[in-house]
Amino acid sequence: MRIYHFSEQPCPEAWGEQNASLRVNLPSRNCDPRAMAEHYHHRLDEWLLADELGLDIMVNEHHATATCATPVAAVPLAILARQTKRARLLTLGYPIANRLDPVRVAEEFAMIDVISRGRLEMGLVRGVPYEVPLSVRSAVGQMDRFWEAHDLIIRAMTSIDGPFDWQGEHFQYRNVNVWPRVYQQPHPPVWITGRSPQNIREIAERGYVLGTFLSGFQTKELFDHYRKACADLGRPAPAPDRFSCTYGLTIQLRSFWTESPLSPRSLRRVLVPVSRSVVWRRTSEVSALG
């Protein structure tokens, strides 16, 4: 079992009650860059400590939001690839159905894998619906775009004998030739999130890690879909490291003097210097689910 330390790197100063939304249309004037710099440095220090303590590290990517101020997952991954020593580095993940250039994704992953000397775990996700307009993409055909982008990224990483041409439905390239070559052969491990039986079957067919986000008591059912898909495809029973799930921790802080719950404003002041993180586990079962 592996445990991943995860933070969305939020901007809590922007969580004002006067704001109708924290995502997509929240003006960036609500972000204090000096405060955000402190948050970024704090998270990086926290991840370096996680590396020293034997934990692995996970980052993710969202856009135009105060809840996750990491619009480019490659940036913290690149820093951590150089500064950490042993932790596996997972992004879960890259919203490749919304990204315009899958070859650039392959190049970013390849460079991070080499700098980390083979510690990258590639997490690929479709992307959340409210970010589709930000990417100048259509919600129609999103999964077809996802799988074509996936196929192109994998081929770009594993083709080592010179350029190749790609003329797909969604992406077209005349000359694909990714440098550097990835450190882990034939490519770094792949994680993909899924909830529908069809998508889980696609993940199982490729032998990838199934990622589940906040699926609660549905998690066992999703894992069973993966096992059934493997059986239907004639594949061996999946190993424990093909499964992952989130553990959400809820902490209620009370005032030392009044024993009453802290107000949102006071709670924000307490949580910011501590952490806003979630623990990921790669495991075959969750004991609470039976």
N, C-alpha and C positions, 0 to 999 in steps of 0.2 A: 504494500500500500504506500502511496505517495501523497503527501499533503502539500497543497499549493497555497501560498499567501497571496491574497488578491485585494486590490483597492481600485476603485473607479476614479480616484483622484478628482473629487468634486470641488466645486467652488461654493462653499456654504455661505459666504458673505452675500451671495446673490439670491438666497432663499427667502426673499422678503414676502410678507403676506400680501403686499400690494401687487405682486406680479401674478398675472393670470396663468402663466405657464412658465415652467423652467426649461422647456425644450422648444427648439425650432425657431420660435419668434421672439425669444427673450433678447433684448438689445445687449450688445456686448459692453455698453457703458456700465452695466451692473457688475462687471468683472474688474476688480482691482488688481492690476498686474503685479504690484509689489506683494500683495497678499498671496497671489497665485504662485509667485516664485518661491515663497516660503513653503507653500503646500507641496510643490514639486520636489523641492530639496528634502523636505521631511519624508515624503514617500520613498524617495531614492535611498535615504539613510535607513529607513525601515526595511526596505528590501535587502539592503546589504546585511543588516542584522539577521534577517530571515535566512540568508545564505549561510551565515556563520552558525546559526542554530540548527542547520540541517533541513530546513524547509525548502521546497521548490517555489517558484514565483510565477504568477499569472498576471497578465495585463490584458486590457481590452480596448476597444475603440468606439467612440460615438462622436456625433457631430452636432454643432450648434446647440449645446446643452450645458447647463450648470451642474448637472448631476454626474457628468463624466467629462472632465476637461482634458481628455486624451484623444484629440482628433487624428493623431498619427501614432499608432502603436509602435511603429518602427523606431521612434525616437527613444522612448525608455528602454525598449529591447536592446538597442544598440549600445546604450550606456551600460546596461546591466551585463551585456555580453562581454564587455571589457573589464568591468569592475568586480563582478562576482567570480567565484572560483569553482563552485561545484553544483550549484542549483540548476535544475532543468528550467528552461525559460519558455513558458507557454503564452501564446496570445490566443484568446478565445473571445472574439477573434477578429479576423480580417473579413469585413463584409464584401466579399468578392462579387456578389451579384450587383452591387452598387458601384464598385470601383470601375473606372473607365479603362484601365490598362493592366491586365493580368500579367503581362511580361514584366512590368515594373515591380509587381508584387513578388514574382519569382526572383528578381534581382535583389530586392530587399531581404527576402528570406535567406537567399544564398550567402549574402555578405554577413548577415547576423550569425548564421550557422558556422561560418568560417571563423569569425572573430571570437565566438564562444568556444571554439574547438569542439563543435558537435554537440551542443547542449540545447538546441532549439527544438521546440515542439510546435508544429504548425496547426493552429486552430482556424478553421474556415467556417464562416457563418453566412447566412443569407442576408442578414441585416434587418433592423426593425422597420416596420411599415412607415412610421412618421419621418424617417430619414430618406425615403425614396425621392421626394421632390428635391431634396438638397443635392442629389447626385445627377440630376437631369436624366433620370431613368423612368421607365414605366413600371408600374406594379404588375402589369400583364407579362407573363412569361418569365417571372423572376427566377423560378427554380431552373428553367432551361438555361438562363444566363449563368446561374450559379455553376451548374455542372459543366458547361462549356468552359467557363473560366477555370474551374478545377482541372479539367483535362489538359488545358493549355499550360497551366502552371506546372503540373507534374511532368508533361512532356518537355517543357523548357528546362526543367531541372535535370532530367535524365538523358537528354540528347547531348552527347559529348563529342560527336564527330563532325561538327560544323553546323552552319545555319540550316534551318528548315522553313518551309512556307506554311502558313496557316490561313485558310480561307473558310472560316466558320460562318454560322448564321449571325452571330452577334459580334465576333471579333475577327479582324483581318490583319495579317502581318505578312510582309514579303520576306523578312529576314530575321529569324529568331535565333539568337546565339548568346545565351546567358553566361556571363562571367561575374564572379568566380564560380568554379564548380563547387557544389555543396560538399561539406565536410562529411556528413553522414550519407552513406551509400545504400540504396540508390537515391534516396531523398530523406529528409527528416520525417519523424513520425507525424501522422495526420490525425487531428481530432475534428469532428464535425457534429454540430448540434442537430437534434432531430426530435420530432414528436409524432409525426404521422407514420403509419405502418409502411407506406411506400418509401418515404425518405429514409427510414431506419433500415429498410431492406437494401437500399442503395449503399448505405454506410457499411452494413454487414457484408455485402458482396465484395467490398474492397478491403475488408478486414481492418477498418479504421476504429479509433476510439469513439464511442458514442458519448457525446456531451449532453447533459441535461441541466437546464437552468430552472431553479425554483419550481421543480415539478412535484415536490411533496410526496404524498402517498401514491401518486401516479408513477413514481419512479420505477417501482418493481414491474409494473405493467409494461413500461417502455423497455426495460431490460429483457423481459420475456419476449417482446416482439423481436428483439435482436437475436435471441437464442433460437426462436422459431424460424426466423429468416435464414440463419446459418444452417439449420436442419433441412429446410426446404431446398436450399441451394446445394446441399451435399457437402457443406463445409464442416470442418471439425467444430466441436463445441467451443465457444469463445473462452479465452483465458480471462482471469480476473482483471487484467489490466486493459481490457477492451471497454470498461464501463467507468463512468465518472458521474458525480453528482455534487450539488452544492449543499452546504449546511448553512442556513441562515441563523444568525445569533441575534436575539432581541435582548437588549439590556435596558432596564429601567433604573435611572439614576435618581436618587432622592436627596433633597437638601439635608446637609449634616445638622442644621439647626432646627428645621421645621418638620422633617420627615415627610414632607409633601413632595409630589413629583416636580422636577425642575421644569420651568417654563421653556418653550421652544428656544427663546433667545439665550437663556442660561445654558440650556443643553447644548446649543451650538458652540458656545464658548468652551464647554468641557470636551466635546467630542473632537473638535478640530485638532488640538495638539496631541490627542491620543491616537486615533486611527478610525478609518471607516473601511473596514476590510471584511472579506468573506473567505472562508477556508474551502478549498476544493480538495476532493479526494478521488483518486482513481482506485476503484474497488469493485468487487464482484457483487456485493450485497450491502445493504444497509440494515443493520441488526434490527432497527425499529420497524422495518417493513416486513420482517419475517423471511 
